[in-house]
Amino acid sequence: MASVVEWSGRTVLDVGCGTGFHLPRFATTAAEVIGVEPHPDLVALARRRTRALPNVDVRQGTAQALPLPDACVDVVHARWAYFFGPGCEPGLAELDRVVRRGGVAMVIDNDPSRSTFGAWFRHGYPDRPGAADLERFWSTHGWTRTPVDMGWRFSSRADLEAVVRIEFDAATADAVLAEHEGLEVDYAVNLWSKAF
């Protein structure tokens, strides 16, 4: 992300911030960090996580109706939240509204076309758009893809299995775990970005 945009001294919006895991990292250099999350319990956890950070504000809201005025943020971060391709156009319209000229938005999502996790993802979510459809969707809306290779590394098989069971339904988790040995999983993601 840092190779795409510098957020130091700027206003950062984290859409779908969940429990606020990423907010403190942005807050170390950003002038202001705003987390938006639709689920009240997660909003409460994010507020608790960031209560000692005076430059962080967590608000309840959705990507389709951001609780922000026009042209008020410089950098947007959305990681595995709402922006999954076709169907997220209302959220994209909101980004057009709230990002200042010269700002950048970044969306991080799974790359279903490659990696071990990508194969698992295709198996578990067969109705999600394929890689070509996603590329077409995002590029049509003016976004650029940066492929990122990463991975999971666990200290125990129990930890690996617990995480896989969070990501997939029971049948999919059972199937992929039966075929996978070891404590590491190669994982590919896409960083979609757009300059405003």
N, CA and C atoms as an extended XYZ file, in Angstrom:
588
Properties=species:S:1:pos:R:3:atomname:S:1:resname:S:1:resid:I:1 pbc="F F F"
N         0.821       -1.189        0.000 N   MET     1
C         0.000        0.000        0.000 CA  MET     1
C         0.870        1.259        0.000 C   MET     1
N         1.938        1.221        0.771 N   ALA     2
C         2.809        2.395        0.849 CA  ALA     2
C         3.431        2.720       -0.500 C   ALA     2
N         3.565        1.736       -1.386 N   SER     3
C         4.110        2.020       -2.708 CA  SER     3
C         3.081        2.688       -3.614 C   SER     3
N         1.811        2.651       -3.222 N   VAL     4
C         0.741        3.257       -4.019 CA  VAL     4
C         0.438        4.677       -3.547 C   VAL     4
N         0.447        4.893       -2.240 N   VAL     5
C         0.096        6.211       -1.710 CA  VAL     5
C         0.764        6.435       -0.350 C   VAL     5
N         1.128        7.662       -0.091 N   GLU     6
C         1.669        8.075        1.205 CA  GLU     6
C         0.516        8.659        2.015 C   GLU     6
N         0.282        8.169        3.227 N   TRP     7
C        -0.825        8.677        4.035 CA  TRP     7
C        -0.350        9.546        5.192 C   TRP     7
N         0.937        9.751        5.319 N   SER     8
C         1.465       10.595        6.384 CA  SER     8
C         0.905       12.013        6.263 C   SER     8
N         0.354       12.520        7.363 N   GLY     9
C        -0.175       13.878        7.393 CA  GLY     9
C        -1.500       14.056        6.676 C   GLY     9
N        -2.114       12.979        6.251 N   ARG    10
C        -3.360       13.050        5.478 CA  ARG    10
C        -4.517       12.448        6.259 C   ARG    10
N        -5.726       12.582        5.725 N   THR    11
C        -6.924       12.002        6.323 CA  THR    11
C        -7.183       10.656        5.665 C   THR    11
N        -7.222        9.608        6.490 N   VAL    12
C        -7.389        8.239        6.015 CA  VAL    12
C        -8.764        7.720        6.441 C   VAL    12
N        -9.456        7.088        5.518 N   LEU    13
C       -10.733        6.433        5.788 CA  LEU    13
C       -10.552        4.933        5.617 C   LEU    13
N       -10.907        4.168        6.651 N   ASP    14
C       -10.884        2.707        6.576 CA  ASP    14
C       -12.343        2.246        6.521 C   ASP    14
N       -12.775        1.794        5.342 N   VAL    15
C       -14.164        1.362        5.140 CA  VAL    15
C       -14.268       -0.114        5.505 C   VAL    15
N       -15.218       -0.423        6.397 N   GLY    16
C       -15.338       -1.793        6.888 CA  GLY    16
C       -14.198       -2.099        7.829 C   GLY    16
N       -13.951       -1.207        8.768 N   CYS    17
C       -12.770       -1.316        9.635 CA  CYS    17
C       -12.861       -2.451       10.643 C   CYS    17
N       -14.007       -3.080       10.766 N   GLY    18
C       -14.141       -4.205       11.692 CA  GLY    18
C       -13.814       -3.806       13.114 C   GLY    18
N       -12.932       -4.550       13.762 N   THR    19
C       -12.540       -4.269       15.147 CA  THR    19
C       -11.489       -3.168       15.237 C   THR    19
N       -11.156       -2.551       14.109 N   GLY    20
C       -10.192       -1.455       14.105 CA  GLY    20
C        -8.746       -1.883       14.076 C   GLY    20
N        -8.493       -3.103       13.631 N   PHE    21
C        -7.130       -3.649       13.648 CA  PHE    21
C        -6.123       -2.743       12.946 C   PHE    21
N        -6.484       -2.173       11.796 N   HIS    22
C        -5.533       -1.373       11.011 CA  HIS    22
C        -5.495        0.099       11.411 C   HIS    22
N        -6.453        0.550       12.191 N   LEU    23
C        -6.527        1.977       12.516 CA  LEU    23
C        -5.294        2.498       13.247 C   LEU    23
N        -4.768        1.804       14.261 N   PRO    24
C        -3.570        2.324       14.940 CA  PRO    24
C        -2.366        2.479       14.019 C   PRO    24
N        -2.213        1.574       13.070 N   ARG    25
C        -1.071        1.698       12.149 CA  ARG    25
C        -1.189        2.975       11.322 C   ARG    25
N        -2.370        3.225       10.768 N   PHE    26
C        -2.554        4.468       10.015 CA  PHE    26
C        -2.353        5.679       10.926 C   PHE    26
N        -2.819        5.583       12.167 N   ALA    27
C        -2.792        6.722       13.085 CA  ALA    27
C        -1.385        7.152       13.475 C   ALA    27
N        -0.391        6.274       13.304 N   THR    28
C         0.972        6.657       13.690 CA  THR    28
C         1.495        7.821       12.856 C   THR    28
N         1.028        7.947       11.596 N   THR    29
C         1.530        9.042       10.754 CA  THR    29
C         0.429        9.899       10.132 C   THR    29
N        -0.781        9.387       10.038 N   ALA    30
C        -1.862       10.167        9.415 CA  ALA    30
C        -2.295       11.304       10.330 C   ALA    30
N        -2.782       12.377        9.740 N   ALA    31
C        -3.303       13.484       10.534 CA  ALA    31
C        -4.603       13.074       11.220 C   ALA    31
N        -5.444       12.360       10.480 N   GLU    32
C        -6.742       11.921       10.998 CA  GLU    32
C        -7.078       10.570       10.380 C   GLU    32
N        -7.660        9.688       11.178 N   VAL    33
C        -8.082        8.382       10.701 CA  VAL    33
C        -9.543        8.189       11.078 C   VAL    33
N       -10.348        7.830       10.083 N   ILE    34
C       -11.769        7.584       10.304 CA  ILE    34
C       -12.060        6.136        9.938 C   ILE    34
N       -12.602        5.401       10.876 N   GLY    35
C       -13.038        4.040       10.610 CA  GLY    35
C       -14.547        4.022       10.470 C   GLY    35
N       -15.044        3.345        9.452 N   VAL    36
C       -16.490        3.182        9.268 CA  VAL    36
C       -16.790        1.694        9.244 C   VAL    36
N       -17.772        1.291       10.048 N   GLU    37
C       -18.129       -0.114       10.197 CA  GLU    37
C       -19.644       -0.225       10.421 C   GLU    37
N       -20.324       -1.142        9.701 N   PRO    38
C       -21.776       -1.244        9.862 CA  PRO    38
C       -22.237       -1.991       11.114 C   PRO    38
N       -21.424       -2.858       11.673 N   HIS    39
C       -21.866       -3.726       12.765 CA  HIS    39
C       -21.578       -3.093       14.123 C   HIS    39
N       -22.623       -2.829       14.927 N   PRO    40
C       -22.446       -2.123       16.203 CA  PRO    40
C       -21.433       -2.772       17.147 C   PRO    40
N       -21.429       -4.092       17.249 N   ASP    41
C       -20.485       -4.748       18.153 CA  ASP    41
C       -19.040       -4.506       17.721 C   ASP    41
N       -18.805       -4.516       16.410 N   LEU    42
C       -17.449       -4.266       15.907 CA  LEU    42
C       -17.068       -2.794       16.083 C   LEU    42
N       -18.036       -1.890       15.922 N   VAL    43
C       -17.780       -0.469       16.167 CA  VAL    43
C       -17.301       -0.283       17.603 C   VAL    43
N       -17.985       -0.928       18.545 N   ALA    44
C       -17.603       -0.813       19.958 CA  ALA    44
C       -16.183       -1.335       20.189 C   ALA    44
N       -15.839       -2.465       19.569 N   LEU    45
C       -14.480       -3.007       19.713 CA  LEU    45
C       -13.437       -2.079       19.093 C   LEU    45
N       -13.746       -1.510       17.922 N   ALA    46
C       -12.808       -0.585       17.271 CA  ALA    46
C       -12.617        0.676       18.107 C   ALA    46
N       -13.688        1.167       18.685 N   ARG    47
C       -13.573        2.354       19.544 CA  ARG    47
C       -12.726        2.046       20.780 C   ARG    47
N       -12.919        0.873       21.342 N   ARG    48
C       -12.123        0.494       22.517 CA  ARG    48
C       -10.647        0.355       22.129 C   ARG    48
N       -10.375       -0.256       20.990 N   ARG    49
C        -8.990       -0.451       20.538 CA  ARG    49
C        -8.276        0.890       20.338 C   ARG    49
N        -9.016        1.914       19.913 N   THR    50
C        -8.384        3.190       19.528 CA  THR    50
C        -8.673        4.328       20.505 C   THR    50
N        -9.229        4.031       21.658 N   ARG    51
C        -9.650        5.100       22.576 CA  ARG    51
C        -8.510        6.009       23.021 C   ARG    51
N        -7.286        5.533       23.022 N   ALA    52
C        -6.141        6.365       23.431 CA  ALA    52
C        -5.516        7.118       22.258 C   ALA    52
N        -6.103        6.996       21.076 N   LEU    53
C        -5.546        7.651       19.888 CA  LEU    53
C        -6.429        8.845       19.521 C   LEU    53
N        -5.980       10.063       19.825 N   PRO    54
C        -6.836       11.240       19.619 CA  PRO    54
C        -7.143       11.550       18.153 C   PRO    54
N        -6.374       11.003       17.233 N   ASN    55
C        -6.614       11.300       15.817 CA  ASN    55
C        -7.440       10.219       15.117 C   ASN    55
N        -8.096        9.333       15.905 N   VAL    56
C        -8.932        8.277       15.332 CA  VAL    56
C       -10.381        8.479       15.746 C   VAL    56
N       -11.273        8.369       14.772 N   ASP    57
C       -12.721        8.474       15.002 CA  ASP    57
C       -13.379        7.271       14.329 C   ASP    57
N       -14.139        6.494       15.078 N   VAL    58
C       -14.833        5.330       14.522 CA  VAL    58
C       -16.319        5.649       14.465 C   VAL    58
N       -16.909        5.454       13.285 N   ARG    59
C       -18.320        5.768       13.068 CA  ARG    59
C       -19.069        4.548       12.553 C   ARG    59
N       -20.313        4.436       12.972 N   GLN    60
C       -21.148        3.370       12.427 CA  GLN    60
C       -21.738        3.859       11.113 C   GLN    60
N       -21.624        3.015       10.073 N   GLY    61
C       -22.156        3.371        8.769 CA  GLY    61
C       -21.803        2.304        7.756 C   GLY    61
N       -22.234        2.512        6.540 N   THR    62
C       -21.996        1.544        5.473 CA  THR    62
C       -21.226        2.185        4.333 C   THR    62
N       -20.662        1.344        3.494 N   ALA    63
C       -19.948        1.822        2.312 CA  ALA    63
C       -20.893        2.529        1.353 C   ALA    63
N       -22.157        2.131        1.334 N   GLN    64
C       -23.135        2.702        0.415 CA  GLN    64
C       -23.661        4.058        0.884 C   GLN    64
N       -23.444        4.388        2.154 N   ALA    65
C       -23.913        5.664        2.723 CA  ALA    65
C       -22.916        6.091        3.793 C   ALA    65
N       -21.732        6.487        3.356 N   LEU    66
C       -20.675        6.853        4.294 CA  LEU    66
C       -21.086        8.067        5.126 C   LEU    66
N       -20.928        8.003        6.443 N   PRO    67
C       -21.320        9.116        7.306 CA  PRO    67
C       -20.255       10.217        7.323 C   PRO    67
N       -20.016       10.779        6.132 N   LEU    68
C       -18.961       11.779        5.938 CA  LEU    68
C       -19.432       12.854        4.970 C   LEU    68
N       -18.901       14.069        5.108 N   PRO    69
C       -19.218       15.103        4.115 CA  PRO    69
C       -18.457       14.874        2.809 C   PRO    69
N       -18.816       15.624        1.804 N   ASP    70
C       -18.146       15.534        0.505 CA  ASP    70
C       -16.679       15.934        0.613 C   ASP    70
N       -15.850       15.318       -0.223 N   ALA    71
C       -14.443       15.696       -0.406 CA  ALA    71
C       -13.709       15.932        0.914 C   ALA    71
N       -13.710       14.925        1.783 N   CYS    72
C       -13.116       15.113        3.111 CA  CYS    72
C       -11.973       14.154        3.429 C   CYS    72
N       -11.700       13.166        2.568 N   VAL    73
C       -10.625       12.216        2.861 CA  VAL    73
C        -9.618       12.171        1.717 C   VAL    73
N        -8.385       11.793        2.072 N   ASP    74
C        -7.303       11.717        1.089 CA  ASP    74
C        -6.981       10.295        0.676 C   ASP    74
N        -7.107        9.371        1.603 N   VAL    75
C        -6.736        7.981        1.365 CA  VAL    75
C        -7.851        7.087        1.894 C   VAL    75
N        -8.265        6.124        1.076 N   VAL    76
C        -9.271        5.146        1.498 CA  VAL    76
C        -8.644        3.762        1.485 C   VAL    76
N        -8.936        3.002        2.523 N   HIS    77
C        -8.480        1.622        2.670 CA  HIS    77
C        -9.711        0.762        2.914 C   HIS    77
N        -9.879       -0.290        2.116 N   ALA    78
C       -10.942       -1.279        2.340 CA  ALA    78
C       -10.324       -2.649        2.106 C   ALA    78
N       -10.301       -3.455        3.139 N   ARG    79
C        -9.629       -4.759        3.071 CA  ARG    79
C       -10.660       -5.841        3.358 C   ARG    79
N       -10.965       -6.641        2.345 N   TRP    80
C       -11.953       -7.712        2.473 CA  TRP    80
C       -13.252       -7.190        3.070 C   TRP    80
N       -13.724       -6.079        2.525 N   ALA    81
C       -14.935       -5.456        3.048 CA  ALA    81
C       -15.729       -4.816        1.911 C   ALA    81
N       -16.893       -5.333        1.633 N   TYR    82
C       -17.899       -4.778        0.734 CA  TYR    82
C       -17.505       -4.715       -0.739 C   TYR    82
N       -16.325       -4.263       -1.071 N   PHE    83
C       -15.933       -4.013       -2.455 CA  PHE    83
C       -15.439       -5.296       -3.120 C   PHE    83
N       -16.401       -6.152       -3.508 N   PHE    84
C       -16.067       -7.459       -4.072 CA  PHE    84
C       -16.342       -7.552       -5.566 C   PHE    84
N       -16.430       -6.423       -6.257 N   GLY    85
C       -16.690       -6.440       -7.692 CA  GLY    85
C       -18.121       -6.048       -8.006 C   GLY    85
N       -18.702       -6.620       -9.056 N   PRO    86
C       -20.068       -6.241       -9.464 CA  PRO    86
C       -21.028       -6.257       -8.282 C   PRO    86
N       -21.794       -5.175       -8.177 N   GLY    87
C       -22.728       -5.009       -7.074 CA  GLY    87
C       -22.288       -3.949       -6.078 C   GLY    87
N       -21.011       -3.547       -6.123 N   CYS    88
C       -20.532       -2.555       -5.163 CA  CYS    88
C       -20.554       -1.132       -5.729 C   CYS    88
N       -21.238       -0.945       -6.830 N   GLU    89
C       -21.287        0.384       -7.458 CA  GLU    89
C       -21.787        1.490       -6.522 C   GLU    89
N       -22.788        1.241       -5.642 N   PRO    90
C       -23.172        2.313       -4.712 CA  PRO    90
C       -22.019        2.756       -3.810 C   PRO    90
N       -21.201        1.823       -3.381 N   GLY    91
C       -20.033        2.184       -2.575 CA  GLY    91
C       -18.990        2.937       -3.376 C   GLY    91
N       -18.802        2.548       -4.627 N   LEU    92
C       -17.860        3.279       -5.488 CA  LEU    92
C       -18.324        4.720       -5.688 C   LEU    92
N       -19.639        4.910       -5.831 N   ALA    93
C       -20.179        6.271       -5.970 CA  ALA    93
C       -19.907        7.086       -4.701 C   ALA    93
N       -19.990        6.440       -3.546 N   GLU    94
C       -19.683        7.131       -2.298 CA  GLU    94
C       -18.208        7.515       -2.225 C   GLU    94
N       -17.330        6.648       -2.710 N   LEU    95
C       -15.911        7.014       -2.737 CA  LEU    95
C       -15.696        8.227       -3.637 C   LEU    95
N       -16.367        8.246       -4.793 N   ASP    96
C       -16.272        9.408       -5.681 CA  ASP    96
C       -16.683       10.679       -4.945 C   ASP    96
N       -17.643       10.554       -4.050 N   ARG    97
C       -18.163       11.718       -3.315 CA  ARG    97
C       -17.217       12.169       -2.204 C   ARG    97
N       -16.634       11.242       -1.437 N   VAL    98
C       -15.902       11.642       -0.230 CA  VAL    98
C       -14.401       11.841       -0.426 C   VAL    98
N       -13.824       11.297       -1.503 N   VAL    99
C       -12.379       11.441       -1.688 CA  VAL    99
C       -12.073       12.795       -2.343 C   VAL    99
N       -11.111       13.486       -1.747 N   ARG   100
C       -10.674       14.776       -2.285 CA  ARG   100
C        -9.907       14.586       -3.590 C   ARG   100
N        -9.880       15.611       -4.393 N   ARG   101
C        -9.046       15.596       -5.590 CA  ARG   101
C        -7.596       15.380       -5.173 C   ARG   101
N        -6.932       14.449       -5.860 N   GLY   102
C        -5.559       14.090       -5.505 CA  GLY   102
C        -5.484       12.923       -4.536 C   GLY   102
N        -6.643       12.467       -4.072 N   GLY   103
C        -6.678       11.334       -3.148 CA  GLY   103
C        -6.567       10.004       -3.875 C   GLY   103
N        -6.415        8.943       -3.099 N   VAL   104
C        -6.284        7.593       -3.635 CA  VAL   104
C        -7.118        6.645       -2.783 C   VAL   104
N        -7.815        5.739       -3.453 N   ALA   105
C        -8.545        4.675       -2.752 CA  ALA   105
C        -7.884        3.343       -3.063 C   ALA   105
N        -7.855        2.467       -2.060 N   MET   106
C        -7.270        1.133       -2.222 CA  MET   106
C        -8.244        0.092       -1.686 C   MET   106
N        -8.451       -0.956       -2.477 N   VAL   107
C        -9.294       -2.079       -2.081 CA  VAL   107
C        -8.441       -3.336       -2.169 C   VAL   107
N        -8.429       -4.111       -1.097 N   ILE   108
C        -7.678       -5.365       -1.072 CA  ILE   108
C        -8.673       -6.515       -1.024 C   ILE   108
N        -8.498       -7.466       -1.938 N   ASP   109
C        -9.390       -8.622       -1.991 CA  ASP   109
C        -8.610       -9.838       -2.496 C   ASP   109
N        -9.209      -10.995       -2.351 N   ASN   110
C        -8.590      -12.237       -2.812 CA  ASN   110
C        -8.406      -12.241       -4.320 C   ASN   110
N        -7.328      -12.864       -4.768 N   ASP   111
C        -7.124      -13.132       -6.185 CA  ASP   111
C        -7.488      -14.601       -6.402 C   ASP   111
N        -8.670      -14.865       -6.960 N   PRO   112
C        -9.111      -16.249       -7.096 CA  PRO   112
C        -8.413      -17.010       -8.216 C   PRO   112
N        -7.563      -16.340       -8.981 N   SER   113
C        -6.974      -16.969      -10.165 CA  SER   113
C        -5.698      -17.749       -9.884 C   SER   113
N        -5.097      -17.582       -8.687 N   ARG   114
C        -3.816      -18.222       -8.433 CA  ARG   114
C        -3.635      -18.457       -6.944 C   ARG   114
N        -2.713      -19.268       -6.601 N   SER   115
C        -2.307      -19.635       -5.248 CA  SER   115
C        -3.171      -20.769       -4.695 C   SER   115
N        -2.662      -21.391       -3.676 N   THR   116
C        -3.417      -22.445       -2.995 CA  THR   116
C        -4.708      -21.880       -2.425 C   THR   116
N        -4.610      -20.735       -1.746 N   PHE   117
C        -5.820      -20.145       -1.184 CA  PHE   117
C        -6.802      -19.762       -2.281 C   PHE   117
N        -6.297      -19.284       -3.417 N   GLY   118
C        -7.178      -18.949       -4.539 CA  GLY   118
C        -7.998      -20.144       -4.998 C   GLY   118
N        -7.370      -21.316       -5.056 N   ALA   119
C        -8.102      -22.543       -5.422 CA  ALA   119
C        -9.144      -22.872       -4.363 C   ALA   119
N        -8.766      -22.724       -3.108 N   TRP   120
C        -9.740      -22.956       -2.034 CA  TRP   120
C       -10.905      -21.982       -2.162 C   TRP   120
N       -10.584      -20.730       -2.455 N   PHE   121
C       -11.612      -19.686       -2.571 CA  PHE   121
C       -12.585      -20.018       -3.705 C   PHE   121
N       -12.064      -20.440       -4.845 N   ARG   122
C       -12.941      -20.826       -5.966 CA  ARG   122
C       -13.844      -21.983       -5.572 C   ARG   122
N       -13.290      -22.932       -4.821 N   HIS   123
C       -14.075      -24.084       -4.365 CA  HIS   123
C       -15.174      -23.641       -3.392 C   HIS   123
N       -14.830      -22.773       -2.467 N   GLY   124
C       -15.773      -22.349       -1.429 CA  GLY   124
C       -16.784      -21.320       -1.868 C   GLY   124
N       -16.421      -20.529       -2.879 N   TYR   125
C       -17.297      -19.449       -3.344 CA  TYR   125
C       -17.431      -19.511       -4.862 C   TYR   125
N       -18.036      -20.576       -5.383 N   PRO   126
C       -18.102      -20.749       -6.841 CA  PRO   126
C       -18.945      -19.692       -7.558 C   PRO   126
N       -19.802      -18.989       -6.834 N   ASP   127
C       -20.650      -17.971       -7.458 CA  ASP   127
C       -19.989      -16.604       -7.557 C   ASP   127
N       -18.832      -16.440       -6.926 N   ARG   128
C       -18.119      -15.157       -7.015 CA  ARG   128
C       -17.559      -14.981       -8.423 C   ARG   128
N       -17.440      -13.749       -8.901 N   PRO   129
C       -16.901      -13.527      -10.254 CA  PRO   129
C       -15.495      -14.088      -10.415 C   PRO   129
N       -15.184      -14.532      -11.612 N   GLY   130
C       -13.849      -15.018      -11.918 CA  GLY   130
C       -12.879      -13.872      -12.106 C   GLY   130
N       -11.609      -14.205      -12.252 N   ALA   131
C       -10.548      -13.201      -12.352 CA  ALA   131
C       -10.755      -12.261      -13.538 C   ALA   131
N       -11.139      -12.799      -14.697 N   ALA   132
C       -11.344      -11.951      -15.879 CA  ALA   132
C       -12.503      -10.987      -15.670 C   ALA   132
N       -13.566      -11.464      -15.041 N   ASP   133
C       -14.715      -10.594      -14.766 CA  ASP   133
C       -14.349       -9.493      -13.781 C   ASP   133
N       -13.560       -9.849      -12.765 N   LEU   134
C       -13.131       -8.839      -11.798 CA  LEU   134
C       -12.228       -7.797      -12.444 C   LEU   134
N       -11.294       -8.258      -13.260 N   GLU   135
C       -10.398       -7.322      -13.956 CA  GLU   135
C       -11.196       -6.356      -14.821 C   GLU   135
N       -12.161       -6.871      -15.550 N   ARG   136
C       -13.004       -6.049      -16.412 CA  ARG   136
C       -13.809       -5.036      -15.579 C   ARG   136
N       -14.400       -5.511      -14.486 N   PHE   137
C       -15.197       -4.630      -13.628 CA  PHE   137
C       -14.360       -3.472      -13.097 C   PHE   137
N       -13.241       -3.804      -12.456 N   TRP   138
C       -12.441       -2.753      -11.836 CA  TRP   138
C       -11.828       -1.812      -12.860 C   TRP   138
N       -11.305       -2.341      -13.955 N   SER   139
C       -10.677       -1.466      -14.950 CA  SER   139
C       -11.709       -0.565      -15.615 C   SER   139
N       -12.914       -1.070      -15.827 N   THR   140
C       -13.991       -0.243      -16.393 CA  THR   140
C       -14.302        0.945      -15.490 C   THR   140
N       -14.128        0.764      -14.184 N   HIS   141
C       -14.391        1.838      -13.222 CA  HIS   141
C       -13.149        2.677      -12.909 C   HIS   141
N       -12.051        2.458      -13.651 N   GLY   142
C       -10.865        3.300      -13.503 CA  GLY   142
C        -9.875        2.857      -12.446 C   GLY   142
N        -9.954        1.610      -12.018 N   TRP   143
C        -9.054        1.086      -10.988 CA  TRP   143
C        -7.935        0.279      -11.624 C   TRP   143
N        -6.810        0.216      -10.941 N   THR   144
C        -5.634       -0.502      -11.403 CA  THR   144
C        -5.326       -1.639      -10.431 C   THR   144
N        -4.937       -2.790      -10.968 N   ARG   145
C        -4.619       -3.960      -10.141 CA  ARG   145
C        -3.120       -4.086       -9.915 C   ARG   145
N        -2.751       -4.289       -8.662 N   THR   146
C        -1.394       -4.656       -8.294 CA  THR   146
C        -1.478       -6.029       -7.629 C   THR   146
N        -0.934       -7.079       -8.276 N   PRO   147
C        -0.967       -8.403       -7.647 CA  PRO   147
C         0.042       -8.480       -6.498 C   PRO   147
N        -0.365       -9.138       -5.426 N   VAL   148
C         0.490       -9.269       -4.246 CA  VAL   148
C         0.522      -10.742       -3.837 C   VAL   148
N         1.724      -11.258       -3.671 N   ASP   149
C         1.898      -12.621       -3.172 CA  ASP   149
C         2.220      -12.550       -1.687 C   ASP   149
N         1.508      -13.340       -0.927 N   MET   150
C         1.720      -13.387        0.520 CA  MET   150
C         1.506      -14.817        0.969 C   MET   150
N         1.353      -15.039        2.243 N   GLY   151
C         1.119      -16.396        2.708 CA  GLY   151
C         0.752      -16.449        4.167 C   GLY   151
N         0.275      -17.599        4.540 N   TRP   152
C        -0.005      -17.894        5.943 CA  TRP   152
C         1.072      -18.853        6.437 C   TRP   152
N         1.531      -18.651        7.652 N   ARG   153
C         2.480      -19.566        8.285 CA  ARG   153
C         2.027      -19.750        9.731 C   ARG   153
N         1.767      -20.985       10.116 N   PHE   154
C         1.237      -21.285       11.440 CA  PHE   154
C         2.241      -22.101       12.246 C   PHE   154
N         2.132      -22.031       13.564 N   SER   155
C         3.011      -22.815       14.425 CA  SER   155
C         2.397      -24.167       14.774 C   SER   155
N         1.099      -24.337       14.483 N   SER   156
C         0.473      -25.632       14.744 CA  SER   156
C        -0.619      -25.901       13.711 C   SER   156
N        -0.886      -27.160       13.493 N   ARG   157
C        -1.954      -27.557       12.571 CA  ARG   157
C        -3.311      -27.095       13.106 C   ARG   157
N        -3.480      -27.122       14.415 N   ALA   158
C        -4.743      -26.674       15.013 CA  ALA   158
C        -5.017      -25.209       14.671 C   ALA   158
N        -3.981      -24.371       14.694 N   ASP   159
C        -4.156      -22.958       14.338 CA  ASP   159
C        -4.541      -22.811       12.867 C   ASP   159
N        -3.860      -23.540       11.994 N   LEU   160
C        -4.197      -23.509       10.567 CA  LEU   160
C        -5.652      -23.902       10.361 C   LEU   160
N        -6.052      -25.011       10.972 N   GLU   161
C        -7.419      -25.498       10.796 CA  GLU   161
C        -8.440      -24.509       11.340 C   GLU   161
N        -8.142      -23.868       12.453 N   ALA   162
C        -9.068      -22.888       13.030 CA  ALA   162
C        -9.287      -21.718       12.075 C   ALA   162
N        -8.220      -21.231       11.462 N   VAL   163
C        -8.346      -20.104       10.534 CA  VAL   163
C        -9.107      -20.525        9.277 C   VAL   163
N        -8.801      -21.690        8.739 N   VAL   164
C        -9.512      -22.164        7.551 CA  VAL   164
C       -11.007      -22.287        7.847 C   VAL   164
N       -11.355      -22.716        9.053 N   ARG   165
C       -12.767      -22.874        9.411 CA  ARG   165
C       -13.470      -21.525        9.616 C   ARG   165
N       -12.709      -20.475        9.844 N   ILE   166
C       -13.293      -19.130        9.875 CA  ILE   166
C       -13.614      -18.679        8.450 C   ILE   166
N       -12.739      -19.007        7.515 N   GLU   167
C       -12.849      -18.523        6.136 CA  GLU   167
C       -13.899      -19.253        5.308 C   GLU   167
N       -14.185      -20.519        5.618 N   PHE   168
C       -15.034      -21.340        4.756 CA  PHE   168
C       -16.087      -22.090        5.554 C   PHE   168
N       -17.147      -22.498        4.848 N   ASP   169
C       -18.155      -23.340        5.472 CA  ASP   169
C       -17.520      -24.691        5.823 C   ASP   169
N       -18.215      -25.468        6.649 N   ALA   170
C       -17.645      -26.713        7.178 CA  ALA   170
C       -17.248      -27.689        6.071 C   ALA   170
N       -18.093      -27.850        5.056 N   ALA   171
C       -17.799      -28.816        3.990 CA  ALA   171
C       -16.559      -28.401        3.199 C   ALA   171
N       -16.455      -27.130        2.862 N   THR   172
C       -15.284      -26.649        2.125 CA  THR   172
C       -14.027      -26.775        2.975 C   THR   172
N       -14.120      -26.362        4.234 N   ALA   173
C       -12.962      -26.453        5.124 CA  ALA   173
C       -12.487      -27.899        5.247 C   ALA   173
N       -13.427      -28.824        5.436 N   ASP   174
C       -13.044      -30.233        5.536 CA  ASP   174
C       -12.334      -30.706        4.270 C   ASP   174
N       -12.854      -30.311        3.119 N   ALA   175
C       -12.284      -30.756        1.838 CA  ALA   175
C       -10.876      -30.211        1.631 C   ALA   175
N       -10.676      -28.926        1.856 N   VAL   176
C        -9.353      -28.350        1.592 CA  VAL   176
C        -8.331      -28.803        2.629 C   VAL   176
N        -8.757      -28.968        3.862 N   LEU   177
C        -7.822      -29.426        4.894 CA  LEU   177
C        -7.404      -30.876        4.667 C   LEU   177
N        -8.298      -31.684        4.140 N   ALA   178
C        -7.958      -33.086        3.864 CA  ALA   178
C        -6.881      -33.207        2.800 C   ALA   178
N        -6.815      -32.223        1.909 N   GLU   179
C        -5.844      -32.253        0.811 CA  GLU   179
C        -4.550      -31.508        1.124 C   GLU   179
N        -4.537      -30.693        2.169 N   HIS   180
C        -3.387      -29.822        2.422 CA  HIS   180
C        -2.543      -30.342        3.579 C   HIS   180
N        -1.257      -30.456        3.337 N   GLU   181
C        -0.324      -30.854        4.382 CA  GLU   181
C         0.534      -29.661        4.775 C   GLU   181
N         1.063      -29.704        5.949 N   GLY   182
C         1.979      -28.656        6.381 CA  GLY   182
C         1.286      -27.531        7.109 C   GLY   182
N         2.090      -26.501        7.392 N   LEU   183
C         1.623      -25.372        8.191 CA  LEU   183
C         1.678      -24.048        7.439 C   LEU   183
N         1.902      -24.110        6.118 N   GLU   184
C         1.976      -22.888        5.310 CA  GLU   184
C         1.003      -22.966        4.145 C   GLU   184
N         0.494      -21.796        3.762 N   VAL   185
C        -0.437      -21.697        2.636 CA  VAL   185
C        -0.031      -20.482        1.811 C   VAL   185
N         0.266      -20.695        0.523 N   ASP   186
C         0.543      -19.543       -0.340 CA  ASP   186
C        -0.789      -18.873       -0.672 C   ASP   186
N        -0.758      -17.546       -0.765 N   TYR   187
C        -1.981      -16.757       -0.811 CA  TYR   187
C        -1.731      -15.565       -1.732 C   TYR   187
N        -2.582      -15.374       -2.711 N   ALA   188
C        -2.457      -14.230       -3.626 CA  ALA   188
C        -3.640      -13.287       -3.428 C   ALA   188
N        -3.344      -12.011       -3.397 N   VAL   189
C        -4.393      -10.997       -3.288 CA  VAL   189
C        -4.191       -9.944       -4.367 C   VAL   189
N        -5.232       -9.173       -4.579 N   ASN   190
C        -5.162       -8.030       -5.478 CA  ASN   190
C        -5.295       -6.754       -4.671 C   ASN   190
N        -4.460       -5.799       -4.968 N   LEU   191
C        -4.602       -4.449       -4.451 CA  LEU   191
C        -5.128       -3.617       -5.616 C   LEU   191
N        -6.392       -3.234       -5.516 N   TRP   192
C        -7.010       -2.384       -6.545 CA  TRP   192
C        -6.873       -0.944       -6.074 C   TRP   192
N        -6.443       -0.042       -6.929 N   SER   193
C        -6.279        1.354       -6.510 CA  SER   193
C        -6.791        2.296       -7.585 C   SER   193
N        -7.209        3.470       -7.116 N   LYS   194
C        -7.710        4.499       -8.037 CA  LYS   194
C        -7.298        5.860       -7.504 C   LYS   194
N        -6.741        6.676       -8.394 N   ALA   195
C        -6.425        8.069       -8.049 CA  ALA   195
C        -7.606        8.946       -8.446 C   ALA   195
N        -7.916        9.911       -7.625 N   PHE   196
C        -9.064       10.796       -7.853 CA  PHE   196
C        -8.629       12.189       -8.276 C   PHE   196
